[in-house]
Amino acid sequence: DGTLVATTEHVRDWSREATGRSGGPTRLLDVRTAAEWVGAEPGAARGGHIPGARLRHVNALLTSEGTVRSVDAALSLLRASGVDPAEVRAVYCQDGVRSALAWFVLHELAGLDDVALYAGGWEDWGNRSDSPVEVP
């Protein structure tokens, strides 16, 4: 829908869509660490991740020299994680810094116009008592 910055309401809708049926589409991409994902490093009042999100650390989008991988390589790595880049509607991290890089790669370099940035990230979601949380 052309949204560049996702609101909490957008993310709620996409989370419901991703969890509404078995094997729902990948709508949310979490680019935090595995420790953040499982809640070992909560970074908010609650730890875990947004229901229906998929995990792929932002460093996977970078080469060992710290430069951005080619679009083909970045998208291949996401697919290898079970993420269909064309289905992603928002990327998030703790507070929007790491996810800004992921958004740039997906939206600006790969041309995936439907991808937005959830800038509030886990800090916003995990501190809201009305937001559902998954912990593996």
C-alpha positions in Angstrom: 0.0 0.0 0.0 3.0 2.3 -0.3 3.6 2.6 3.4 7.3 3.3 4.1 7.1 3.4 7.9 4.9 0.8 9.6 2.8 1.7 12.6 2.0 -0.7 15.4 -1.4 -1.2 13.8 0.1 -2.2 10.5 2.4 -4.7 12.3 -0.6 -6.1 14.3 -2.5 -6.7 11.0 0.5 -8.4 9.3 1.2 -10.5 12.4 -2.4 -11.7 12.4 -2.2 -12.5 8.7 1.1 -14.4 9.1 -0.3 -16.5 12.0 -3.9 -16.7 10.9 -3.4 -20.1 9.1 -0.8 -22.7 9.1 2.1 -21.7 6.9 0.9 -18.2 6.5 3.0 -15.7 4.5 6.1 -14.1 5.8 5.0 -10.6 6.6 7.5 -9.6 9.3 11.3 -9.9 9.2 13.1 -9.7 12.5 16.8 -8.8 11.9 17.9 -9.0 15.6 20.2 -11.6 17.1 19.0 -15.1 18.0 19.4 -14.2 21.7 17.0 -11.3 21.3 14.6 -13.4 19.2 14.3 -16.1 22.0 14.0 -13.5 24.8 17.4 -14.1 26.4 18.3 -10.5 25.7 14.9 -8.8 26.0 15.7 -5.2 25.4 12.1 -4.3 26.6 9.7 -5.2 29.4 9.1 -8.6 27.7 11.4 -10.7 25.5 10.7 -12.8 22.4 9.5 -11.8 19.0 6.3 -10.7 17.1 4.1 -13.7 16.3 4.5 -14.8 12.7 7.9 -13.1 12.2 10.9 -14.8 10.7 14.4 -14.3 11.9 17.5 -13.4 9.8 20.2 -11.3 11.4 21.0 -8.1 9.6 24.7 -9.2 9.3 23.6 -11.8 6.8 23.1 -8.9 4.4 26.7 -7.8 4.7 29.9 -9.3 3.4 32.8 -10.1 5.7 34.3 -6.7 4.8 31.1 -5.0 6.0 29.7 -3.9 2.6 26.2 -4.8 1.4 26.0 -8.1 -0.4 24.7 -8.1 -4.0 20.9 -8.1 -4.1 20.9 -11.7 -5.5 23.1 -12.9 -2.7 21.0 -11.1 0.0 17.7 -12.4 -1.3 19.1 -16.0 -1.6 20.2 -15.9 2.0 16.7 -14.8 3.1 15.1 -17.5 1.0 17.5 -20.0 2.7 16.0 -18.9 6.0 12.5 -19.7 4.9 11.7 -16.1 4.0 10.0 -15.2 0.8 11.3 -11.6 0.3 8.2 -10.8 -1.9 5.9 -11.5 1.1 7.7 -9.3 3.6 5.7 -6.2 4.6 7.9 -4.9 7.4 11.4 -5.3 8.9 12.2 -4.6 12.5 14.9 -4.8 15.1 15.3 -3.4 18.6 14.8 0.3 17.8 15.0 0.8 14.0 18.8 1.1 13.4 19.6 -2.4 12.1 16.2 -2.7 10.4 16.9 0.5 8.5 19.8 -1.3 6.7 17.6 -4.3 5.9 14.8 -2.0 4.7 17.3 -0.2 2.4 18.5 -3.5 0.9 15.0 -4.8 0.3 13.1 -1.6 -0.6 15.7 0.5 -2.3 18.2 -2.0 -3.8 16.0 -5.0 -4.4 13.0 -2.9 -5.5 10.5 -4.5 -3.1 8.1 -1.6 -2.8 5.7 -3.2 -0.3 8.4 -3.4 2.5 8.1 -0.9 5.3 10.3 -0.1 8.3 8.8 -0.7 11.7 11.0 1.9 13.4 9.6 1.4 16.9 10.7 -2.2 16.6 10.9 -4.5 19.6 11.4 -1.6 22.0 7.9 -0.4 21.1 6.3 -3.9 20.7 7.8 -5.6 23.8 6.9 -2.7 26.1 3.2 -2.7 25.1 1.1 -4.9 27.3 -1.5 -5.3 24.5 0.9 -6.7 22.0 1.2 -10.5 21.7 4.7 -12.1 22.1 6.1 -15.4 21.0 9.0 -17.1 22.8 10.3 -20.3 21.4 
